[in-house]
Amino acid sequence: MQSRHRLAPYFNGLPAAAELERCRKALQGADASQEAALTALTADTRRVYAVKGRIVDLIEECNAVARNAFDGNAAIIGQFNKDLLLRGRRKGGANPDGEDGGPAPV
């Protein structure tokens, strides 16, 4: 019996399987809430969210390609950093150098 619950000290005295089940139920509840909120959105809003998601996926793919293509060249890899895009967006479209909002130099 001791070996079955040897992880219990790390899970508030419960068997790891019990903690896993608690987490699974919590995630299912959160998923149901998110799905309900999603269905309450208009079709146009759902389409915008879908496009934004695809754009983020493409940006992350570009980041991965840059890391592979320019391995060891931090200066070039840094130009593909998603954080730069986020910073530019927060500044109202200005590029990272703070110029007129055009694309950052390559």
C-alpha positions in Angstrom: 0.0 0.0 0.0 2.9 2.3 0.8 4.3 2.2 -2.8 0.9 3.0 -4.3 0.7 6.4 -2.6 4.3 7.4 -2.4 3.5 10.6 -4.3 0.8 11.6 -1.8 3.1 14.0 0.1 3.3 16.1 -3.1 -0.5 16.1 -3.7 -1.8 17.3 -0.3 -1.8 13.7 1.1 -3.9 12.4 -1.7 -3.0 9.7 -4.2 -1.7 11.2 -7.5 -4.6 9.6 -9.4 -7.1 11.5 -7.1 -5.4 14.8 -7.8 -5.4 14.0 -11.5 -9.1 13.3 -11.5 -9.8 16.6 -9.6 -7.8 18.5 -12.2 -9.5 16.7 -15.1 -12.9 17.7 -13.7 -11.8 21.3 -13.2 -10.6 21.5 -16.8 -13.8 20.0 -18.1 -15.8 22.6 -16.2 -13.6 25.4 -17.6 -13.9 24.0 -21.1 -17.7 23.9 -20.8 -17.8 27.5 -19.6 -15.6 28.6 -22.5 -17.7 26.7 -25.1 -20.8 28.3 -23.7 -19.2 31.8 -24.0 -18.0 31.1 -27.5 -21.5 30.1 -28.7 -22.8 33.3 -27.3 -20.6 35.3 -29.7 -21.8 36.6 -33.0 -20.7 34.8 -36.2 -18.6 37.8 -37.2 -16.8 37.8 -33.9 -16.1 34.1 -34.1 -14.7 34.6 -37.6 -12.4 37.4 -36.4 -11.2 35.2 -33.6 -10.5 32.4 -36.0 -8.5 34.6 -38.3 -6.5 36.0 -35.3 -5.7 32.4 -34.2 -4.5 31.5 -37.7 -2.3 34.6 -37.8 -0.7 33.8 -34.4 -0.1 30.2 -35.7 1.6 31.6 -38.8 3.8 34.0 -36.7 4.8 31.1 -34.4 5.7 29.0 -37.5 7.8 31.9 -38.9 9.6 32.1 -35.5 10.3 28.3 -35.7 11.6 28.6 -39.3 13.8 31.5 -38.4 15.3 29.6 -35.4 16.1 26.7 -37.7 17.3 28.7 -40.7 19.4 31.2 -38.8 20.6 29.0 -36.0 23.3 30.8 -34.0 22.6 34.2 -35.5 20.6 36.0 -32.7 20.4 39.3 -34.5 18.5 37.8 -37.4 16.4 35.5 -35.3 15.4 38.5 -33.1 13.8 40.1 -36.1 11.2 37.2 -36.1 10.4 37.6 -32.4 6.7 37.7 -31.7 7.3 40.1 -28.8 8.4 42.8 -31.3 5.1 42.5 -33.1 3.2 42.8 -29.8 5.2 45.8 -28.8 4.6 47.5 -32.1 0.9 46.8 -31.8 0.8 48.4 -28.3 2.5 51.5 -29.6 -0.4 52.0 -32.1 1.3 50.4 -35.1 4.7 52.1 -34.7 7.6 49.9 -35.6 10.1 49.0 -32.8 12.3 52.0 -33.7 9.3 54.3 -33.0 9.1 55.6 -36.6 6.0 56.3 -38.7 4.4 52.8 -38.4 5.9 51.4 -41.5 7.5 48.0 -41.4 10.7 47.6 -39.4 13.9 47.5 -41.5 15.1 44.0 -42.4 
